Amino acid sequence: MIKIIRNFIVMSVLFSACNLQAQQLPILNHYIYNPYLYNPARTGQTEVGALSLHFKKQWTSMPNSPFTGALTMESPIKTEKLGNMGLGGMFYVDQVHITTNIGGMATYAYHIPFEKGKGFKHGLSAGISLGFVHQRINYPDAIVADPNDNQLLPTEGSGTSFDFSAGIDYQWKGLHIGASMLQGLNTGLKLLDAGQDDIKYVNTRHWIVAASYKHLFGPEAKQHRIYLQPVFMGRIIENIPFQAEGNLVVGIDGMGWLGIGYRSSNNTTVTSSIDVTLGVEVQKQFVFAYTFGIGVDVNLNANMGTQHEFMLAYRFGASNKLKEIEKSMEVLHEQSDSIKSLMESESIKNQDRFDSLTTIIHESNDKIEKTLEIVKEQGTTIDQNKEALKKHEDEIQKNREEIEHLRKLVEAKPLQFKKVGEVFFDIGSEKLSDLSKANLDAVKKVLDDAHASGSQIKVYIKGNSSVDGDVKRNMELSMHRAAKVRQYLVNQGFDGSHILVIPMGEHNPTHGYDPDEKGHSKDRRVDVIFTEKKE
């Protein structure tokens, strides 16, 4: 079952490159702590800067499962003339088997306070990001069931485009309500040369809406306060269902938190998940978080596996500020009665000074939480392709039976076939050496001459391995070696419709462990034989 799903994912990736209508951007759960991941307006909203590193591995039970890594940095910039601003940057790598996306962006945000002299506890932020995305699809690395398929692409495709994102965020005390637009240009990437059929990848526009509220319990003078924070996010993408997710976080400010969340499916398959997050803060500067995700659908989860996400963050420019705040908190605690009395009799200027002090204390304990998660759910869904998968499985079985028949035919009647050449491989390798390529060039010339003479020819490429090692591994290795030879002949211009690959594994030994003059086993080879019939 795992192999079937693996092959399906490859087909989905190739299909999505042609006409994609699905979730394209990485889904990171730690956006709760680092909201800059999905909204440029959240850049530099706090008193200190932050450097965050994110890693996520999804569908761990599947070979070549998706992997995402992201690095972000953002910092506030406060000036008397220009006001409150924020600058940030992001770099990410998102890989799903043969598809790799590399992207980066630079961000600018501007923060407008609605209440002067009280810090940025009530105001509106707007931000914009400019960046690029580069996609590469390595077609030769695709795991395919039939290496004789003439539609297989022998090269890789890649493309780069520039894009922008924008967002706004309204803040009132612990409440945030925001919206953002990602991949705003809706541009497309052409991934193949003009000589082949066009394969195009479209950066579909994403709309993100989010809301959160962090409520702290206890007096503001208390250093570590318990808090409760519900978080909501919704994704709106053209031609796919609305995806919503909600998280509930409980924590101790400045120490750590524990959260649980639910994410709905963004397609007709039950790909929704439940996520559990644990975060730890060390000296209010270092933050470590881990999220474990598991699918709601039992059958799908058993086949695809769980999800794991890590985050490591460092807050810079906070040491002196934290010492100042802690000292101010002690003074406030010891002289609270005298300060209240003073505030009743002092002028508006002293009132503003007191408000500024309490604002600093509150904002130092009101730090951003954690970040969102990745999944790149591209292409069509498993339920929608059950019939196609069944047909594909039947074709695979038919090809296996035909290959087995041909292998027995070659073994039973070797004199009916003409051997035109052979190439050898290193131990455990499927790479063609320069000498092997030269031999194959000579083989191609012989085949071309036979074809030009008017003969109907059929070429059989027999992949072999040594008798040493695991039987299953040797069979797979012989298949890969034969496929490499076929691919080389096709790339040199020979008609692939006349070629048939036959993996022999260790069932066609001729020399056993007897090495040649270079120390290579003569069983680690590919034989090229053919039949011809005069027209």
C-alpha positions in Angstrom: 0.0 0.0 0.0 2.9 2.4 0.8 4.4 1.8 -2.6 1.1 2.6 -4.3 0.7 5.9 -2.4 4.4 6.7 -3.2 3.8 6.3 -6.9 0.6 8.3 -6.6 2.3 11.2 -4.9 4.9 11.4 -7.7 2.1 11.5 -10.3 0.3 14.2 -8.3 3.5 16.3 -8.2 4.0 16.0 -12.0 0.3 16.8 -12.6 0.4 19.8 -10.2 3.3 21.3 -12.1 1.1 21.4 -15.2 -2.0 23.0 -13.7 -1.9 23.5 -10.0 -4.9 24.4 -7.9 -4.0 23.5 -4.4 -2.1 24.6 -1.2 1.4 25.6 -2.4 2.9 27.5 0.5 4.5 25.6 3.5 2.1 25.1 6.4 3.9 25.8 9.7 2.1 25.4 13.0 4.5 27.7 15.0 2.9 30.8 13.4 1.3 31.2 16.9 4.7 32.3 18.2 6.0 33.8 14.9 3.0 35.4 13.1 5.4 37.2 10.6 5.4 33.8 8.7 2.0 34.6 7.2 1.4 38.3 7.7 4.0 41.0 6.8 2.2 43.5 9.0 3.3 41.6 12.1 7.0 42.5 11.4 8.6 44.4 14.4 5.5 44.8 16.5 7.2 43.9 19.8 10.0 45.7 21.7 12.7 43.3 20.6 13.9 41.5 17.5 13.8 37.8 16.8 15.7 35.2 14.8 13.7 32.0 14.3 14.6 28.7 12.7 11.8 26.2 11.7 11.9 22.6 10.5 9.0 20.3 9.7 8.8 16.7 8.5 5.4 15.5 7.2 3.9 12.1 6.4 6.9 10.3 8.0 5.7 6.8 7.0 6.0 7.6 3.3 9.3 7.5 1.3 10.5 10.9 0.2 8.0 12.6 2.5 7.6 16.4 2.4 10.3 18.5 4.3 10.2 22.3 5.0 12.9 24.5 6.5 12.5 28.2 7.2 14.7 31.0 8.6 13.2 34.4 9.6 14.5 37.5 11.2 12.6 40.6 12.1 13.2 43.7 14.3 11.4 46.9 15.3 12.8 50.3 14.2 11.6 53.3 16.2 12.4 56.9 15.2 11.0 60.2 16.3 10.5 61.5 12.8 9.3 58.5 10.9 7.5 56.7 13.8 7.3 52.9 14.5 8.5 50.6 11.7 9.6 47.0 11.3 12.1 45.3 9.0 12.3 41.6 8.4 13.4 38.8 6.0 12.6 35.2 5.3 14.3 32.3 3.5 12.7 28.9 3.1 13.2 25.5 1.4 10.2 23.2 0.7 10.8 19.8 -0.8 8.4 17.1 -1.9 10.3 14.2 -3.5 11.4 15.4 -6.9 10.0 18.9 -6.5 12.0 21.6 -4.6 10.9 25.2 -3.9 13.4 27.8 -2.7 12.0 31.2 -1.7 13.1 34.4 0.0 11.6 37.8 0.8 12.3 41.1 2.4 9.6 42.9 4.5 8.8 46.4 5.6 6.0 47.2 8.0 4.7 50.5 9.5 2.8 50.7 12.8 0.3 53.5 13.6 -0.6 53.8 17.3 -4.1 55.1 18.1 -3.2 56.2 21.6 0.0 58.3 22.1 2.2 57.7 25.1 0.9 54.2 25.9 3.1 52.1 23.7 1.8 50.1 20.8 -1.1 48.5 22.7 -3.8 49.9 20.4 -3.1 50.6 16.7 -3.0 49.4 13.1 -0.1 47.9 11.2 0.5 47.4 7.5 3.3 45.6 5.8 4.6 44.5 2.4 7.1 41.8 1.3 9.0 41.5 -2.0 10.7 38.3 -2.9 11.2 35.4 -5.2 10.5 31.7 -5.6 12.6 29.2 -7.6 11.1 25.7 -8.4 13.0 22.7 -9.7 11.5 19.4 -10.7 14.1 16.6 -11.2 12.2 14.2 -13.5 14.9 11.5 -13.8 14.7 10.9 -10.0 11.0 10.0 -10.1 10.2 6.5 -8.9 8.2 4.9 -11.8 6.6 1.5 -12.3 7.4 1.3 -16.0 10.8 2.5 -17.2 9.9 1.7 -20.8 7.2 4.5 -20.9 8.2 6.8 -23.8 6.5 9.7 -22.0 9.1 9.8 -19.2 11.0 13.1 -19.2 14.8 12.6 -19.3 15.8 16.1 -17.9 14.9 18.4 -15.1 12.8 21.5 -15.3 13.2 24.7 -13.3 11.9 28.3 -13.2 12.1 31.5 -11.1 9.6 34.2 -10.6 9.3 37.3 -8.4 6.3 38.0 -6.2 4.9 40.2 -3.4 2.8 39.7 -0.3 0.9 42.3 1.8 -1.1 42.4 5.0 -2.7 44.5 7.7 -3.2 43.9 11.4 -5.4 45.6 14.1 -4.2 45.3 17.7 -6.0 46.2 20.9 -4.2 45.1 24.1 -4.0 41.3 23.7 -6.3 41.1 20.6 -5.0 40.8 17.0 -7.2 40.7 13.9 -5.4 40.5 10.6 -5.6 39.6 6.9 -2.9 39.0 4.3 -2.5 38.2 0.7 0.4 35.9 -0.3 1.7 35.3 -3.9 -0.1 38.4 -5.0 1.1 38.5 -8.6 -0.4 35.0 -9.4 2.6 34.4 -11.7 3.5 31.2 -13.6 6.7 29.3 -14.0 7.6 27.5 -17.3 9.5 24.4 -16.3 10.5 22.9 -19.7 12.2 24.1 -22.9 10.2 25.0 -25.9 11.1 21.7 -27.6 9.0 19.7 -25.3 5.4 20.0 -24.1 5.0 23.0 -21.9 4.7 22.3 -18.2 3.7 25.3 -16.2 3.5 25.9 -12.4 1.2 28.8 -11.3 1.9 30.6 -8.0 -1.8 30.8 -6.9 -2.9 33.7 -4.8 -3.5 32.9 -1.1 -5.7 34.9 1.3 -5.1 34.4 5.0 -7.4 35.7 7.8 -6.4 35.4 11.4 -7.5 36.4 14.9 -6.0 35.8 18.4 -6.5 37.0 21.9 -4.1 36.6 24.8 -5.6 37.1 28.2 -3.3 37.3 31.2 -4.5 36.5 34.7 -3.3 38.2 37.9 -1.9 41.7 38.6 0.4 43.3 36.0 3.2 43.6 38.6 3.5 39.8 38.7 6.5 38.6 36.8 5.2 35.3 35.5 1.5 35.4 34.8 -0.7 32.6 33.6 -2.4 33.3 30.3 -5.0 31.7 27.9 -4.8 32.4 24.2 -7.3 31.1 21.5 -5.9 31.4 17.9 -7.9 31.1 14.7 -6.6 31.1 11.1 -8.4 30.6 7.7 -7.0 30.0 4.2 -8.9 31.0 1.1 -7.4 29.6 -2.2 -9.2 29.6 -5.5 -10.9 26.4 -6.5 -10.2 24.5 -3.3 -12.3 24.3 -0.1 -11.9 26.9 2.7 -9.4 25.6 5.3 -9.8 26.6 8.9 -7.7 25.8 12.0 -8.1 26.7 15.7 -5.6 26.4 18.6 -6.0 26.9 22.3 -2.8 27.8 24.2 -2.3 27.8 27.9 1.0 29.1 29.3 3.0 31.0 31.9 4.4 34.2 30.5 8.1 34.1 30.1 8.4 30.4 30.9 6.5 28.2 28.4 3.2 27.0 27.1 1.1 24.0 26.0 -1.3 24.1 23.1 -3.7 21.9 21.2 -5.2 22.6 17.8 -7.3 21.2 14.9 -6.9 21.8 11.2 -9.6 21.0 8.7 -9.1 19.5 5.3 -8.5 21.7 2.2 -9.8 19.1 -0.2 -12.4 16.3 -0.3 -10.2 13.8 1.4 -10.2 13.7 5.2 -6.6 15.2 5.6 -7.5 17.1 8.7 -5.2 16.8 11.7 -4.8 17.4 15.4 -1.7 19.1 16.6 -0.2 19.3 20.1 2.5 21.9 20.8 4.9 22.3 23.7 7.1 25.4 24.1 9.8 26.4 26.6 11.4 29.8 27.1 14.9 30.2 28.7 15.8 33.5 30.3 13.3 35.2 28.0 15.7 35.1 25.1 15.8 31.5 23.9 12.7 29.7 22.8 12.3 26.1 21.8 9.0 24.5 20.6 7.9 21.2 19.2 4.6 20.2 17.6 3.3 16.7 17.0 0.6 16.2 14.4 -1.6 13.2 13.7 -4.3 12.8 11.1 -7.9 12.5 12.1 -8.7 9.8 9.5 -7.3 6.5 10.9 -6.7 4.7 7.6 -5.1 7.7 5.9 -2.9 8.4 9.0 -1.8 4.7 9.1 -0.5 5.0 5.5 1.0 8.5 5.6 2.3 8.7 9.1 2.6 11.6 11.6 4.0 15.1 11.4 6.8 16.7 13.4 7.8 20.4 13.6 10.6 22.1 15.6 11.4 25.8 16.2 14.4 27.5 17.8 14.2 31.2 18.3 16.5 33.9 19.8 15.3 37.3 20.9 18.0 40.0 20.5 18.2 43.4 22.0 16.3 42.3 25.0 18.9 41.9 27.8 19.0 45.5 29.0 15.3 46.0 28.5 14.5 42.9 30.6 16.8 44.1 33.5 15.2 47.5 33.4 11.7 45.9 33.5 12.5 43.6 36.3 13.9 46.4 38.4 10.9 48.6 37.6 8.6 45.7 38.6 10.3 45.5 42.1 10.0 49.2 42.6 6.4 49.2 41.5 5.6 46.3 43.8 7.2 47.9 46.9 5.8 51.4 46.3 2.5 50.8 44.5 0.5 52.7 47.1 2.7 55.8 47.0 2.7 55.7 43.2 -1.1 55.6 43.0 -1.3 58.5 45.5 1.3 60.5 43.5 -0.6 59.9 40.3 -3.8 61.4 41.8 -2.0 64.7 42.6 0.4 65.0 39.7 0.0 66.7 36.3 -0.8 65.0 33.0 2.9 64.7 32.3 3.4 62.4 35.3 0.2 60.5 34.3 1.8 59.8 30.9 5.1 58.7 32.6 3.2 56.3 34.8 1.2 54.9 31.8 4.5 54.4 29.9 6.0 52.5 32.8 3.0 50.1 33.1 2.9 49.7 29.3 6.6 48.6 29.3 5.8 46.1 32.1 2.8 44.7 30.3 4.4 44.5 26.9 7.4 42.7 28.3 5.2 39.9 29.5 3.0 39.9 26.3 5.4 38.2 23.8 4.3 36.5 20.6 3.7 32.7 20.8 4.5 30.2 18.2 4.4 29.4 14.5 2.3 27.6 12.0 3.1 24.3 10.1 3.7 23.1 6.6 2.2 20.8 4.2 2.2 21.1 0.7 -0.9 19.4 -0.4 -0.8 19.7 -4.1 -2.6 18.0 -6.9 -5.6 15.8 -6.7 -6.7 13.7 -3.7 -6.4 10.0 -3.0 -10.1 9.3 -3.0 -10.6 11.1 -6.3 -7.9 8.8 -7.9 -8.8 5.4 -6.5 -10.0 4.2 -9.9 -6.9 5.5 -11.7 -4.6 3.9 -9.1 -6.4 0.5 -9.5 -5.9 0.7 -13.3 -2.3 1.8 -12.8 -1.7 -1.2 -10.5 -3.2 -3.6 -13.0 -0.8 -2.2 -15.7 2.1 -2.7 -13.4 1.2 -6.3 -12.8 0.8 -6.8 -16.6 4.2 -5.3 -17.3 5.8 -7.5 -14.6 4.3 -10.6 -16.2 5.5 -9.6 -19.6 9.0 -8.9 -18.3 9.1 -12.3 -16.5 8.0 -14.0 -19.8 10.6 -12.2 -21.8 13.3 -13.1 -19.2 12.4 -16.8 -19.4 12.4 -16.6 -23.2 15.8 -15.1 -23.3 17.1 -17.7 -20.9 15.5 -20.6 -22.9 16.5 -19.5 -26.4 19.7 -17.4 -26.2 20.7 -18.2 -29.7 17.8 -16.3 -31.2 19.2 -13.0 -29.9 22.3 -11.2 -31.0 24.4 -9.6 -28.3 25.7 -6.2 -29.5 27.5 -4.9 -26.4 27.7 -4.7 -22.6 28.6 -2.1 -20.0 29.9 -2.7 -16.4 29.1 -1.0 -13.1 30.9 -0.4 -9.8 29.6 -2.2 -6.6 26.2 -0.9 -5.7 26.3 1.7 -8.4 24.0 2.5 -11.3 26.1 5.4 -12.7 27.4 5.1 -16.3 31.2 5.7 -16.6 32.8 7.5 -19.5 34.0 4.2 -20.9 30.4 2.8 -20.7 29.0 5.8 -22.5 31.6 5.3 -25.3 30.6 1.6 -25.5 26.9 2.6 -25.8 27.7 5.1 -28.6 29.2 2.2 -30.5 26.2 0.0 -29.7 23.8 2.7 -31.0 25.7 2.9 -34.3 25.3 -0.9 -34.8 21.6 -0.6 -34.0 21.2 2.4 -36.3 22.9 0.5 -39.2 20.7 -2.5 -38.7 17.6 -0.4 -38.7 18.8 1.6 -41.7 19.3 -1.7 -43.7 15.5 -2.2 -43.6 15.4 -4.7 -40.7 12.7 -4.7 -38.1 14.6 -4.7 -34.8 13.7 -5.2 -31.2 16.3 -4.2 -28.6 16.4 -6.0 -25.2 18.4 -4.4 -22.3 19.1 -7.0 -19.7 20.1 -5.6 -16.3 22.3 -7.8 -14.1 23.8 -7.7 -10.6 26.3 -9.9 -8.8 25.1 -12.9 -6.8 26.3 -11.2 -3.6 23.9 -9.3 -1.3 20.1 -9.1 -0.9 18.0 -10.7 -3.7 15.4 -7.9 -3.7 18.0 -5.2 -3.7 19.9 -6.9 -6.5 16.7 -7.0 -8.6 16.0 -3.3 -8.0 19.6 -2.4 -8.8 19.5 -4.4 -12.1 16.3 -2.5 -13.1 17.9 0.9 -12.3 21.1 0.0 -14.3 19.0 -1.2 -17.3 16.9 2.0 -17.1 20.0 4.1 -17.2 21.3 2.4 -20.3 17.8 2.8 -22.0 17.7 6.5 -21.0 21.2 7.1 -22.5 20.3 5.5 -25.8 17.0 7.5 -26.0 18.8 10.7 -25.2 21.3 9.9 -28.0 18.4 9.8 -30.5 17.5 6.1 -30.6 13.7 5.4 -30.9 12.6 4.2 -27.4 9.6 2.3 -28.9 12.1 -0.4 -30.1 13.6 -0.9 -26.6 12.5 -3.2 -23.8 14.1 -3.3 -20.3 14.5 -6.7 -18.7 15.7 -6.8 -15.0 17.5 -10.1 -14.3 18.8 -9.4 -10.8 21.2 -12.2 -9.8 19.4 -14.8 -12.0 21.7 -14.4 -14.9 25.2 -15.0 -13.4 28.0 -15.8 -15.8 31.2 -15.2 -13.8 30.1 -15.3 -10.1 32.8 -13.5 -8.1 35.4 -13.7 -10.9 36.6 -10.0 -11.4 38.0 -8.5 -14.5 41.5 -6.8 -14.7 40.1 -3.7 -13.0 38.7 -5.6 -10.0 35.0 -5.3 -11.2 32.6 -8.3 -11.0 31.6 -9.2 -14.5 28.1 -9.9 -13.3 27.5 -6.2 -12.5 26.7 -5.4 -16.0 24.0 -4.6 -18.6 23.8 -6.7 -21.8 22.4 -5.1 -25.0 20.9 -7.7 -27.3 18.5 -7.5 -30.3 16.6 -9.4 -32.8 16.1 -8.4 -36.4 13.7 -9.4 -39.2 14.2 -8.4 -42.8 11.2 -6.6 -44.3 
